[in-house]
Amino acid sequence: MTHEQLIFIWFLLIAVLWIGFFFLEGFDFGVAMLYPVIGKDPTERRVMINTVGPTWDGNEVWMITAGGAMFAAFPGWYATLFSGLYLPLLLVLLGLIARGVSFEYRALMPDDNWRDTFDWSATIGSFIVSLVLGIAFANMWRGMPVAGDPPHMTQGLLELFHPFGLLGGALTVMLFMVHGAVFLCLKTADSVREKANRAVKMLGPIALGLLAAFIVIGNVAYPASHNPFLGSGAGVAMWITGAISVAALGYAILMHSESGNQSRENQAFVGTGLAILMLFVTIFIKMYGTLGFVSADGSFDMNVAASTPYTLRVMSIAALIFVPIVLAYFVWSYYIFRKRISTKHMPTATNEPASATVGY
């Protein structure tokens, strides 16, 4: 393969890793952000936590792998992005730490006050990560200015919080909450499932409105024609993928019903997942070539930021061997933990000792 072909393949693979992360970790974030809404008592919250407890850390691996792939395949992209967005990415790290501590330690603390604290840590951490990443990817759609040699971002921190960036942050928060609520409907029974149904009905239309606004404003204000690496058909492709995202979320809301129909809930989850997938496909189409930056003199692009052909070839061989193994493990783990959970499966005592805890 030529260097250009390898660069395209690794850009595509990084896009797949990020999209997989948002699809899988999206409902994890959503479930944690819904603790205060649905989990009104410790038993209900515990049911919610146990729906994502066995898989949350595996889902985060997708983001770690995406960051590692960016570092190895596009060191110029990694260096420019992580240095220019140091404080926002620090917030993401702190949010992920708060979530991890919450999941790992809440079952070890017998006191309800400690458990409430850990639950709020998961909620706040999930909100911060969802909001910051939404703002970041909205800025990548818009294009962040870079200059100099080596290239560096020229905009300040506060300039990231323009209306389109804030719209992106609000969208990811709301979209993940809907995705998480639909996931809870699939994985729970009794009161948690009923409350999750109501949450979908309440939050779904809001997420749909934000998504439609984000797609329209993004394509009108920051179209594909602003990207010199994209051909004339890219703009049409972005409108199509964006429209599919909106339609998929609308379909998910339509399919969701309070009757508890399993088939409709499955379709609703496919709909929210497809909405997330196509939203970020649209963003990565816009990022192709520029990697989410705007260089005034055209000195920075994905070809300049990429690693050497030898590095990319070695990485491609490793990915060809290990990616199928990892995907097989993910499928197996979700198959093992596929059954519903209800409040009947949780201990009734609110202050049982740590040794008596079940799951999380």
N, C-alpha and C positions, 0 to 999 in steps of 0.2 A: 504493500500500500504506500501511496505517496504521503508526504507530510500533511498536505491539505486534507486528505481523506481521514487520516488519524485524528487531526484536530477536530474535524466535524463529528467523528464517532465519539470522542471524549466530551465534547460539548453536549452531545445528545445523551450520553450516559450520565453526566452530571445533572442534566435536566430531569432525567428519569429518577435519579436518587432524591432530588429535592421534591419532586411531585409525589413519589412514594412516601416520603416523610410527611408531607402535608396531608395526604390521604389517611395514613395510619395514625400518626400522632395527632391529627386534627380531632378525631373523636376522643382521644385521651385528654387533650386540652379542654374540649367541650364538656366532658363529664366532670372534670375538676371545677370548671367555672360554674357548673350547675349545682354544685354542693349546696350553696345557700338557698337556691330556688327549690330544689327537689328534696334534698336531704334534711328535712326538718327535725328529725330525731337521729340519735347515733346509729340505730339499727338500719335505717334507710341509707344513711351515708355509707355505712359499712358495705351494704349491698352494692352501691355505686362503685366504691373503691375496688371491690373484688371483681367487677366486670373488666377492669383494665389492669389490675394488679399483676397477673401473670405475664403480661406482654408489653407493658409501658416501656421498660428499659430496652427491649429489643427494637421497639419502634424508634427510639431515639438514635439507635445505631445508624439509621438511614441518614440522619443529618451529619453525624460524625464522619461517616463514609463519604458523604458529599463534600464536606470540608476538606477531608484528606485527598480526595480526587482533584479538587480545585488546586490544592497546594502542589500536587505532583504533576498534574497535566498542564495547569496554567499558573505558574508561580507569579507572573506579573499581575494577573487578575486577583489572586489571593492577597498579594502584598498591598496592592492599591486599595482593595476593598476593606481589608481588615485594619489597615492603618487609618484610612479615612473614616471608617465607622467604628472606631475603637470603643467609644462610650456606649453607643447602642448595643454593640455585640457583648460588651461587659454586662449590660442589663440582661441580655438573653442568657448569658452564663449564670448570673445570679438567680434568674428565674428557674432555670433548669436545676440548679443546686437545691433551691427551696423545694421543688417538686420531688426530687430524689430523696431528700431528707424526710419529707413527709411520708412518702410511700414506705420507706424502709424502717422508720422508727415509730410510727403511730401505734402499731400493734404491740410494741414492746413497753409502752407506757400505760399502766393500768388506770391512771387518773383521767377523767373526762376532760378536765381543763387542758391537759397536755394534748389530748387527741383533737380537741377543738382548735388548738393553736396549730397543730400540724395540718389539719384540714384547710384552715385559712391560708397556710403557707402554700399548699397545692393550688388553691384557687387563685391567689394573687400571683404566684409564679406562672401559672398557665396563662393568665390574662396578660402579664407583661410580655411573655414570649410571643403570644399570638399578635399582640398589638405592635410590637417593635418589628417583627418579621413582616407583617403586613405593610407597615410604613416603608420598610427597606425595599421590598419588591415593587411597591408603587413608585418609589424613586428610581428604581432600575428601569421600569417601563418609561418613565419620563426622561431619564438620562441624566446622570450626574456628571458635572463638568470636571475634567482633569487637564492638567498641563504640566510641563517640565520634563526633565530627564534625570533620574527616573520619574515616571508620571506620578502625580499625587492629586488628590481631590482638592478643589479650590473653594468649595462651598463650606460654610460653617454649619455647626450642629443644628442651630435653630432653623436654618434654611431647609432642612429635611421635613419640617412640619408645616409644609404648605397645604392648602385645602385638598389637593389630590392625594398627597401622602396620608393625611389624616383620614380621608375616605377609605384608602386601602387598609389602614389599621382597623377602623371600625368594621369594615367588611369581613376581614379575617376573624375577628373576635366573634361577630354574630354568626358567620357561616360555620365556624367550628362548634359553636354552641348548638346550632341546629343539627349538625352532623353527630354530635355527641348525644343529643336527645333521641335521635332516631336509633342510634346504636343501643342506648339504654332500653328502648322499646323491644329490640331484638333479644337482649340479653337478660332481661329481668321479668318479674311477674308481680302481681299484687299491687300495692300502693305505689311503688317506685315506677312501675310501668304506666300506671294511670297518670301520674304527675308528669312523666316524660311525654306522654301523648299531648297533654295540655300545653307543655312547653313548646312543642313543635308547632302547634296551632297558633301560639302567641308570638313566637320569635320568627317563624318561617316567613311570613309576609314582609317583615322588616328586613331580613337578610336578602330576600328577593329584590326588594327595592334598592338596597345598597349595591347589590351585584349588578343590576341593570344600569344604574347610574355610573358605576365604575367603568363598565365596558364601553358605554356610550361616550362618556367624557374622555376616557383614555384614547379611544380611536379617533375622536374628533380633535382634541387638543394636542395629542402626541401621536400622530399617525405613523404608520410604517414608512411613509415617504420621507420621514426625518432620518431614517436609518440608511446610510449609503450602501450597506451590504445586502439590503433586501430588494428583490425585484418588484415589479409592478403587481404581481399576484399576491404578495405578502399581506397587503392591506385587506384584500378580500378574504384571505385565510384568517386573519385576525378577527374580522367581523363574523365569520362563520363559526370559529371556535368559541368566540365570546357569546354568540347567540345560542350555541349548543349548551354552554354553561348555564345561561339563564333559563333555557327551556328545561334542562335537567333538574334544576332546583324547583322550578314551577311544577314539574311532573312529580317530584318527591313530595311536595306539599299536597298535591292533589291526591296522590295514592295513599297518603297517611290518613288513617281514620281512627276514631276512638273505639271502634268495635273490636280492635285487637286482631284483625285479620293478618295471619302470618305471611301470606303471599304478598299482600300490599305493603307490609312493613319491610319485607325483603326488597321490593321494588323501590320503596322510599330510600332505603340505605344505598342502593345502587345509584339512585338519582342524586343524592347529596355527594356521594363519592365522585360521580361523573362531573358534577358541577365544580368541585375543587380541582379535579384533574384538568378539565378544559380551561378553567381560569388561568392556571399556571402554564399550561401549554401556550395560551395567548401571550402571556408575559415573556416566556422564553423565546417565542418567535420574534418578538420585538427586540429582545436582547441579542439575537444572533449577530455575530460579527463584532458588535461594539461592547458586548459583555455588560451592558447597562451603563456605559459611560458615554460622554460626549467630549471628544477631543477637538479643540478648535483648529489645530493644524493637521489633524488626521494622523498623528504619529503613534496613536495607541489603538490597537485592535486585537482580535483574538489570535492572529498569526504572530504578532509581536509578543503577546503575553504567554504563548505556548512553550512547552518544553521541547527538547530536541527530538528528532525522529526516533532515535534509539530508545530514549526513555519511554516514549509513547508506545513503541512496539512491545517492550518488555511488560509494561503495564497492561497492554491489551491481552497478552498471553495469560497473565495472572488472573485478569478479570474473567476470561473465557473459562478458566478452570474453577474458580471459587464462587462466582456469582450464582451459577445454577445450584450449587450446594447450599448457599445461604437462602436462596428463594425456597428450596425444598424444605428447609428447616422452618421457615416462617409459615408455610402452608400447613405443615405438620403441627406446629404449636397452636395455631388457631383452630385446627380440627380437634385437637385434644380438649381445648377449653371452649367448646362450642355450645354447651348446654346453658339453659337459663338459670338465674339465681333469684331467690326470693327472700323475703324477711324470715320465712320459716327455717331457712338454712343457717341463720345467724344466732349466736348465743343471746339469751334473753336478758342476762345480767348486764348492767351498764358498767360495772366496775370489776369484771372478772380479772383475775391475775394474768400477767403476761403469758405464763406458761399454758393458759387455757385458751389463748386466742386461736382463731381459725382464719387462715389467710392473712388479710390485711386489716 
